[in-house]
């Protein structure tokens, strides 16, 4: 730190000095032994700067604080700023006063030092002490546990105590009483004193200017901190108090009186099969179906009255079948707690549709494009957003069961095992694929077909897609002999890959119907060829008469 002491500095010299060195300013002190000068970057540790009587050129670099503190027994009487012309400008220009330490501070931004000389005058500190006698019967009534006397913050105890303070640093008395105070007598020098104001929550504020040897006596009556829970049937509720981990199990029907401390919290939730019809003075969380209330001063006598109705919410069962859980970041169920981490295979969740019908699956961005998502065999669009991430949104339209499949996206031709099974008439075929999970129709021009024993091609009338299989339906009757089921290559996409050709040879034999005599009598058979005497309404049967048969539905 550079220091320069000059006996006389004319206005012209001062102006040239300040102009030549833009980062310098001058402190002119009458007696340097009366003060301490500290400096340092804002909010950092300060270092003491050595100064002498008279003018001291102070150099600052960068953003910096300077603090001028009087030593014990002394005060800084004034700081006067002189401009570059050497004339007084403004008293204590740019300096801030701190009454706690009777110090002054100035803060410079960068090297923009104002071209001032600061003339500092000091004086002997003639300390004047005043006394305050303060008495209170219950110090816990004081809000925050402390009050202000002048510039001091003090913490009273029960009984009488005396506070000594310097009126030059402040004469104000300031105290607040908690809302838990139901009655108060406040005497100042034997005279009853009303609060300066009372807040809506019941907090009383006492604020006035003190005189020497004031006497204050405070007598308070605190509230009895109790409350009431009124329940129609305790078995319909789950109640926790005073925290979320402590359950109350001994509640009775009707009113239950309990005691609280400020900050305690009450939690009330309906038991399974029941619904609370409202607790107006409590907060409600729709995600957990829990009512809660945090107690504060002045809550004595508050009542929580609740009643219940039977309730079975509409629910949907959602199964998430995933081959690689690493794809998923997390799952959101509308207004419900987020499920735990997924596992490979089947994950089952129950969704309360009263809380929302949306399911959001958020994926890890590093796997973008590597997976497929389907719900109930319908492909789900995957949204990729630069800001929010990658996700799929699924809507549960009504109560029931929903199956979500998430599969690694395959390329090329599917390589797995397939198996085809049929009913007795070979009209309905179930073709199962493993591994699968997401099966899509890839071709709209060619259908599965059967090559008959007579070399006739019969196409399927309908194909139904399932997550692990397809169902192929034929309307035409197949001739006796060796026939062959054919699923053309490329007809499906299985987990994104192209399906290969699937074929199955089977033999059709004559049924009992083919042996019916043509005698003109109408005879009825079920689809297995077994003769029946009565058919139920809606049943599919085969009617035979005069050697001819026809399939019909009983009406």
N, C-alpha and C positions, 0 to 999 in steps of 0.2 A: 504494500500500500504506500502510495507516494504522499509525503507530508511537506507542507511549506508554511513557515511562520513569517508574517510580514507585519511590521509595526504600523505602517500607514499604507493604505491602498486607495488611490484616487479612483474616481469614477471612470476615467479614461483607461487606466491600467486594468481595472476590473473588467471593463467591456472587452479589451483586447485579449485578456486571459480566457474569458469564457468563450470568446469567438474562436480562439486558436485551438482550444482543447474542448471539443463538444461533449466529451464524456466526463467532464469534471464539474463539480459544484463545490461551494465553499461553506464551511461551518465556522462561524466566528463566535467563540465562547468566552464569557467573562472569566470563568474559572473552571478549567478542565478537570480539576480534582473533585468537582461536585457531581460529575456525570460519568456514565459509561456509554460508549458508542459501539453497537454491534451491527454486523451485516452478514448477509448470506442469501442464497437463492430462496425463493418462496417455499415455505414449509420445510426447509432443510435446517441442519444445525448451523447456528450462527457462530461467527468468530469475532473477537473483540478487536477494535481498531484503536490504535494508540493516537491520542490527540493531545494538543498543548493549548495553553492560554492563547487567545487571539484567533487569527485566521488559520484554518486548516483546509488545504485543497484535497478533496476526497474524490478518488477515481472509482467509477463503477463500470462493470462490463457485463452486458447481458441483463436479464430480468433479475432484479435484486431488491431485497428489503434492507432498510437501515432503521435501527431502533435506538433512540436516545433515552436512557433511563437515569433518573436521579439516584444518587447514592444516599445511604441512610442519613437522615437529618437534613436533607436538602430537597427542594422542589424546583422544577423548571417554571419560572415565572412567566416567560413569554418566548415565542419564536417569531421574529419579524423577517419577512422576505424583502430583499432589495433587488430590483431589476437590473438589467445590464447598464442602465444609465446611472446607477448608484443611488436611486431614490427609493424610499419605502413603497412597497406594492401592497401586499395583503398580509394581515396578521396570520402567522403560522400557515402560509399557503402550502397546500398539498400534504401537510402533516396531519395525522390522525391521533387523537388523544385517547388513551386507555386509562380510565379512572382506577382500575384495580391496582396498577403499579405506578400510576402517575407518570406514565411514559408516553413518548411521542414516536410515531413511526411514519416512514415514507416509502413508497414502492415505485421503482422505475421499471418501465417496460423497455426491453432491449437497451440500446445506448441513447435513448431519447431523453437525456438529462436536461431539465429546464435550466436556463441560464440565470440562476439565482444565487445570491449569497444569503445564508440564513444566520441572522444574529440572535444568539441564544443568551437570555438573561436567567440567572438562578437566584434563589433566595433560601434563607434558612426555613426549615419546615417546623412551624410551631404547631405541634399536634394538640388538637382539642378532642377530648373524649367525652361522650355522653353515655348515660346508663339507661337501660330498659329492663324493668323487672317484669317477668312473664311467668304466669302460673296457669296450668291446665290440669284437669283431673284425668284426662285420657288422651295422651299424645297420639294414639293410633287414629284419632279423628282427623288429624291434619293430612290433607291430600298430599301424597308424595312423601310424607314424613318430614318435610322441611318448610321453613318460611324465610322471608327476606327481611333483614334489618339493615337499612342503608344499602351498601354494596356487598353486604355479607349474606351468605346462605347458612342458616343454622338449623340444627335438628333438636328440637326441644324434647325433654323427657317428662314423665309424669311428675307433677309437683311444681316448685318455684325455682326459678333460675334467673340470673342477671346476665345480660348481654352488654358488652362494651363496644362502642362503634364510633367512628370518626364522622361527624355530621358533614364535614367538608366533602366527603365522598358519597354522600347520600343520606337522606333523612326519611325515606319512605318505608312504611311498614306494609308488608304484603303477605297474606295468608289465605288459603282456601281450605274449607272443611268439606269432607267427603259427603256424598249423598246419603251415606249410612247414618248420618247424624239426624235424629228425629227432632230433638230439641236442643237449643243452645242459649246460654246467657253469656253475653260478651260485655265486660265492663272495662272502660278505659278511665282510669283515675276515678273509679267509683261511679261513673256515669254509663248507663246502658247505651250500647252502640249497635246500630243495625248494620247489616252487610251492605257494602257498596253495590252489590248485585247478586242475584241468584239465578243460576243457569236452569235450563229446562229439566235437567236430570236431578236437580236439587243441590248442586254444588254452590255453597255460599262463599263469596269473595269479600275479604276485609282489606281495605286499602286506604291509607291516610298518611299525612306527614307527621312525623314524630317530633316531640319536644324532649328536652333533657329531663331525665328522671321520671319518664312516663311509667305508669303501672297498668298492666293488662292482666285481667283475670278471665279465664274461659272455663265454663262448666258445660259439659255436653252430656246428652243421653243418646246412646247408640241404639240402632234398631236391633230387633231379634231376627237374625237371618234365617227365616223359615219360609217354606213354600208348600204348595199342595198339588198332588197328582190325584185326579179324580177319574177312575177307570170303571167302565161298565162290567168288564170281566178280565181280571189280570192274566188269565191263560191266553188271551187273544193278543198279548203284547210281549215284546222283548225290550226291556228298559235297562239302560246303563247310566250310572252316576257314581262318582263325580267325574269319571273319564270314560273313554270308549271301551276300556278293557274290564271295567268293574260292573258286573250284572247284578241288578236288584231282583232277588228271587222270593222275597217275603212280602210283596205288596198284596193288599186286600182289595176286595170290591168296594167302590166308593172312594172316599177321601183318604189320602195318605199324606201325613205331614212330615216333612224332612227339613233338615237344616243344611245350609250351603255356606261356602266361602266365596268371596269375589274371585272370579276366574274359573270356578267349577262349571262343568258343562253337563247338561242332561240330554240323553239320546232316547227316543221312543220310536220303535218300529213294530209293525204288525207281524204277528206270527203267521205261518203258512196257512192259507185258506181264509184269511181275514184281511180286511182293508179298513184303515182309519179314515173316518169321515171328516177330517180336518182338525188342525190345532192352530188356530189363528195367530196366537202369540209366539209361535215357534217357526224357525226356518225349515224348509223342506228341500231335500236332495232327491231329485227324480232318479238319479243313477243308482242310489242305494235304497230308495223308499224309506228314508230315515228323517224324522223330525229332530231338530236339536235346538238348544238354547244355552247361551253362556251367561252365567249370573254376574251381576255387577252390583255395586253399592245402590241401595234404595229399592231393591227388588223384594224386600220382605213382604210376605202376604200374597205374592203372585200365585195364580192358580192355573193349572194346565188340565183342562177337562177334555176327555176323549171318549168317543164311542166307535164301535166297529160294525161292519156288515160282512156277511160271508162273501168271499171273492175268489174266483178262480180265473185268472187272466187268460186271454187267448194267447196261446204259445205256438211257436214253430220250432221244430227240431231240425237243426242244421248240422249235417255231417260234412266235414272237410277231409277229403281223401287225397293225400299228397304223397308223392314218391320221394321228394327231396325238400325237407322243411327249411333248408337254407335259402330257398327262393323267397320266403316270406319274412318281412320285417315285423309286422304285427297285424292283428285283426281288430277292427272297431265294430262293436254291436251298438246300435243306436241307444244312447243314454243309459248304457249299462257298463259295468266294470270290464276292462279289457281282459280278454282271456290270456291264460298263461302261454308259454311258448309251445308251438306245435310240435308234434312227433310224427315220424314216418308212419303212414297208414291212415287209419280212421281217427278223426278228432270230432267229438260230438258236443254241441252247444245247444242250450235251450234259450230261446229269445222270447221275451215278453213283448208281444206286439202292441200292448198299450203304451210302451215306452218308445216305440219306433220300429219301423219295418225295414231299415236299411242295414246292409252288411257291407263294410268296406275292407278290402284286403290290400294292404300296402306291401309292395315288394321291394327287395333290395336292388338298387339301380345297377349293380355290377352284373346282374343276371338278366338285364333287359333283353327281350327277344329270344330267350332260351326256354320259355315255358308256354303252356296253353292253359286256359281256364274255361270250364263249362259248368253250368248249373242245370240239373235235370236234363242233361244231354243237349242243352242249347249253348252254343258258344257265347262267351262273355267278352265284350270289348275291353281291351286293356288300354288305359289312358296313361300317356307319358307326358309329364309336365316338367319343364325345366326348373320351375320354382318349387312346386309342391312334391314332385316325385312321381313314381309309377304306382298305379292302383287300379283296382277293378271294383265297380259298384254293383251290388246285387239287391234287388227289391223283393221282399217277402210279401206277396199280395194277400195272403190269408193264412189262417192257422193250418198246420199240416207238417209234412216232412219234406225237406229240401236236401238234395245231394250236390255237393260241389266237388269237382275233381280238378286237381292241379297236377299237370304232368309235364315232364321234360319234353320239349319239342324234338321229335325225331325227324331225320332227313332220309331220303332215298326210299328203298323198299322195306316194308315192315318185315321183321324176322322174329317170328314167335311160333306158338303152337295154336292150332285151331281144332275145334271139335264140333261136329254137326249131329243133332238128334232130332227125331221127328215124332209126331203122334202116330196112332195106329193106321191112319189113312194116308200118311205122308203128305197131307195138305198143309200142315204148319211145321216149319223147320226152325229150330233154334241153333244158331251158329255162334259159338263162344270163342273169344280171342284172348290170349294171354301172352305177354302183358298187354293191357288195354287201359281203359278209363275214359278216354274221349274218342268216340267213334263218329265220324262225319261221312255224309254222302258225298262222294267225289264226282260221280258220273250221273248225268240226268238222261242220257240217251240209251243206256243198256241196263237191263234188269237181270237179276238172277233167273236161271231157267233150269228146266229138267229135260234131259234127252231121254225119250221113252224107249221102251223095248222095241217099238216099231219104227224107231229113228225119227220120231216127231219131236219138234222143239216146242215146249210149253213154257211161256214166260210167267213169272210170279205176278200176282195182282197187287201185292202190297209188301213194303219192307218197313219194319219198325226198328228204329235205332235205340239201343240201350248203352250204358257206359261200358259194359263188358261184352256185349253180344248184340246180335241182330235177330229179328224174327221175320221169316220169309213165308208169305202166305200164297197158296195156289188155289184157284177156284175150280179148275178143270179136274175131272176124275182121271186118274192115271191107269193105264192098262196093266194087266197082269204081266209079270216077267221082270227082267232086270232093267232098272231105270237108273239115271245118274243126275244128281243135283250138281249145279255149276254156279259158283260165284265168280264172275269175271274179274281178272286182274285189273286193279285200278278203280274198282267200283267204290271202294271206301278209302278214307284216310284214318289210320289208327294212330293216335297220338302224333299226328302230323305226317306220318310216313304212308306211302302208297301200299295198299293191300295186294297180296299176291293172289293167284288163282286158288280157289278152294273147291274141291270136288268130293262127292260122296256117292258111292254106288249102293243101291238098295233094291230089294225084290218085293214086288207086289204080288200077293196071292189072292184067289177068289174068296169072297166072304160067303156067309150063309145066304145072303140075299140072292146071289147068282144061282142058287139051286131051287128057288121058289118056282112051283109049278104054275103054269098059266091057266088057271081054272076060273079066272074072273073074280075071284074073291080078293078083297082088299086086305092086305096084311101090313103091319107096321113093324119097323125095325129101328133100333137106335144106330148111332154112327159106328158102333163096333160090330154091327151085323147081328145083334141079339134081338130076337123077336119080342115085342112088348104088346101088352093089351091096352094099357092106358098111357097117354102121353100128357105131360104137364104143359100148361100154357107157356108159350115162348120156347119150348123145346124143339131142337132141330131133329127131324126124323126122316126116314126113307119110307115112302109109300109104294107098295108093289101090288100091281093088279094086271092080270092077263099077260104075265111075263114081262111087263114093262115097269121100270122104277123111276121115281122122281124124289128129289130132296125138297122138303118143305118145312115151314115153321108153324107149329100149332098156334092158332089164334083163339 
